[in-house]
Structure formats: structure tokens, C-alpha cells
């Protein structure tokens, strides 16, 4: 990263981890690039030229938790914020004792079935958040994934695409609208020796005429509702779609929307207030 940056320090009173996650997600959508967790909030970084205080004010107004969020923004000298975050905060995560997600600097000595290397550009998609972990568990427990075509929609770091490929999936496609995520996905795919995973830059329109047996979409409620018809059209009959990135309270709205496009809820899981749902297409 080059140029001058703005460091926005969020303080959450009382501290609620989910509130910090939501704020980082909202600010990432608004152009913030890197997030470093603190004891009572998060430090967030954005190019000075892209910063406006109204961005932070708008994100705070969307916070659904009962807490107060205050912030302070200062200009800082350029630094490799991602490197700092990886060194200070990115620790290996184990999922179901079969899958370990870690950065290249970590040495995993145990005999792990699925060893996933990730060099993330931000905290999201690193596997640490509940929504990513729930999606990884769906993949690990899908007994029919072998040889199936898979779409990782809104792929971010491409963790889900990589896990699917290592679990035996056939053709795998990863799509993200963010160019930084697109480039990071390609980097992580290469790190894991999964060069045959296709990566596309764009939104749901980038799916085109492609059809898939399994769709993975860890995004957010509004995008899922908006693009559900496209996902359904891209899903082969008998296929499954796994979604996450929303709260337990959102399951009903998403299920109603999915049913309008021929998708039936098969199962749901949750971790604290976060949820993930599996739909199938007859």
C-alpha cells in the first residue's frame, strides 16, 4: 500500500466482539483496507484520499447492538498494515480438528487432514469469524462434494473455494467484486497449490451462464436477498447453497426469499448471534 493513511480508532463501550465485527464489515464495504483488533475496539485503516468522517458515522448508525461507539481519526505514516495485523493478531485456527487455517509464518506440526495457508489482506475471511468457520464446517461435512462444481461467491480470501477443492470438489470458481480481494484470492490459491480454481472479478453478474452443484455465499443479508434469484438460476437441480454473514433473526426473511426462487431450507446452524443456512433446489 502506498500514500498517506487515516487511522480510525473505534472504542466500543461496553466492548462487544460482534459489534466490532459488524463495524469492520461495514467499513470494509466503504473502503477501509485493514483492521487490527484492540482491547476495546478496532484500529481501521483507509487511504487518506478515500476518507470521510460521514463513512464512519453511517457505519455507527447501523450498529444493532446496545453499546456506544466513539472514534478518533488521525493521519499516520504509511506502513504495511496488513503485515502488522498478520504478525500481531492472525493466529492459527482449527476447525473440527480436521482443518487448520494459518498464515505462511506459522508451522503446523500436527498431522492435519486439511492444511490451509492464507495470507489475508484483512481480518475477514481469515477463518476467525464465526460465519467463515460455520461455512467451512458445512464443506467439511458435505459427503457429496467429491467431483462437484462449486461457486464461492464473494470469496474474499478464497478460503471456502480452497477448502472445497481440497475436499475433492471438481471445477471451483471464486468471485469477488473487490479487486483487492480478487488479487488476494489468486495469491492464496497459489499458496495452496490449487491453481485450477478459477477466479473472477465482479458481482453476481460475473456468474454469467455458469451452473454449479454447490454455491457458497458468505456475504451479508442485503446482498443475499438481492441476488438470491441469480444464485437459484446458477444452481443445478438437486444442488445445495450454503449462506452466512447474517444474524439468527434474519433466517426467516432469507428463507422466505429463497422459497420464492425454488429453494428449500434444509438445515441451519448458529454461533452466538451469527447464523448459516443450507438450502436445496429440487
Secondary structure, 3 states (H helix, E strand, C coil): CCCCEEEEEEEEECCCHHHHHHHHHHHHHCCCCEEEEECCEEEEEEEHHHCCHHHHHHHHHCCCCCCEEEEEEEEECCCCHHHHHHHHHCCCEEECCCEEEECCCCCCCCCCCEEEECCCCCCCCCCCCHHHHHHHHHHHHCCCCCCCCEEEECCCCCHHHHHHHHCCCCCEEEEECCHHHHHHHHHHHHHCCCCCCEEEECCHHHHCCCCEEEEEEECCHHHHHHHHHHHHHHEEEEEEEEEEEEEHHHHHHHHHHHHHCCEEEEEEEEECCEEEEEEEEC
